[in-house]
Amino acid sequence: QCHWTHCIIHLFDHDCLLQLFGVKIDHLETRPIRIWRNTDEDLEVFVRCEVPNCKVSNLISSLKEVAEDVKTKREEKTPWFPKKIRDLDQCHRLITKYDPGSDHHHPGYSDPEYRKRRAFIADLAFNFRHGDPLPRVEYTAHETATWKEIYQKLSSLYPTHACKRYLEAFDQLEKYCGYQADCIPQLQEVSAFLTERTGFKLRPAAGLLSARDFLAGLAFRVFQSTQYIRHSSSPMHSPEPDCCHELLGHVPMLADKDFAQFSQDIGLASLGASATDIENLSALYWFTVEFGLCKQNGAIKAYGAGLLSSYGELMYALSEKPEYKPFDPDMMVVQPYQDQSFQSIYFVAEHFEDAKSQLQKYALTLKKPFPLHYDPFTCSIEVLDSPRKVKEVITHLKEELGNLCHAFERFS
C-alpha cells in the first residue's frame, strides 16, 4: 500500500526509520516548518512511499515517537494507464508467444526472408508516435497474392455467414476504401474511413500486444493494427493477428456505431483494472469481438473478427458441431478459450443493444478506487476523484440532454 506521511521530524531520524522498516520511497520533500517555533532545526517532511501492510502500524507508531505531528493518507495502488491519447505511445508491449523467430510451430519459422520482412514492418510500428502519418507499406506481389487468395475465399462466404452490420460496412469499404482482391488496403485510408463513421482510428502495432495495452487503445477509440501478412503456406489460418485479420475481421464491424461503442466500453473498463479483471475482460473480448455470434431473423450469423478472417472456423462455427450459449458476461469470463484450435463453445447475442447493456452492467462490478470519464473533445480520460469534477461532467451532460429534448420537441 502507498502512504503519504506529513510530519515534523528531524530528517536523520526520519531516514533511519524508513530504512529500518524496508520502505520504498517514491518521493521525498523537506522544507522549513510553517508553524513558528523558536528553533531552526525542525523540518517539515513530505514522503510518498510503499510500505508492506504488516509493517504500516509499527512504522506509524515509531514515527510518532520522534515527531510532534504525523499525518498519513492511505492511497490505493492502481496500475498505470494512459490518460491522454498520446500516452498510447507507451502501450506497445508485445506478447512473443507466436513470434516467427522464436516459435518453431509458426509457419514462417524456417523462412528467413519472411522473418526479415516481418521485422522491417514491425520497426515501422515501433518507431511510430502519436501525430505521425500512418506508415505506408509497399506490399510485394507475393504478399498481394496471399491476400487475394484469402479475400476471394472469405468474401464468398460473407453473404451467407456474416451478420447484416458487417455486410453493410464491407460493401462501403469496397466502394470507398479500396477493398479489392488485387490490392491490400493501407491503414491511412482505412483509418480515415472509420474516423468519419464512428470516430475510431487505426494505429500500427508491431505484433500481438499485451491485453492491457491493446484494450487501453480501445478506450480512446484507437484500434492497434498489425500491417504484416500471414505466411503464404498457411493462408486460411494465422496463429496471430495480421493485416488480413485486422482489415477483413475487425475493420468492418468498427464502422458500425453500436459495435464501436461496445468495443470502447471494454477498453474503458480495462483502464486501471487489476490483473484479474484484465484477464476477465480479455475473455469477454475473446468471446464477443473475436468469436461472437448473433441472431438475425431467426438465424445465427457471425460478427467476431476471428471468425470472419478464418475460413475454417467460420464454416465450423455455423455448423451443427459447436455448442451455443446465450450472451452472458459472467459466464464468458470463466469459460476457457482456445487460441490454437476451434472454439468448443460460442456465445450468441440476441441483439447488440442488449449485449452492450449487459457489458456496461458488468463493467460497473469491477472494483476501482475511482470512476473515469472519457472526454471525446480532448480524447482524454478524466479521473473523477472529487465532487467538483463529477459536477462538471453532469453539467455538460445536462446541457447536451437539454439540446436533445429541445430538438425532440420540435418534431412533436
ABEGO torsion letter per residue (X at the ends): XBBBBBBBBBAAAAAAAAAAAGBBBABBBBBBBABBBBBAABBBBBBBBBBBAAAAAAAAAAAAAABABBBBBBBBBBBBBBABAAAAAABABBBAAABAAABAABAAAABAAAAAAAAAAAAAAAABBBGBBBBBBBBBAAAAAAAAAAAAAAAAAAAAABBAAAAAAAAAAAAAAGBBAABBBBAAAAAAAAAAAAGBBBBBBAEBBBAAAAAAAAAAGBBBBBABBBBAABAABBABBBAAAAAAAAAAAAABAAAAAAAAAAAAAABGBBAAAAAAAAAAAAABAAABBBBBGGBBBBABAAAAABAAAAAAAABAABBBBBBBAAAAAABBBBAABBBABBBBBABAAAAAAAAAAAAAABBBABBBBBBAAAGBBBBBABAAAAAAAAAAAAAAAAAAAAAAAAAX
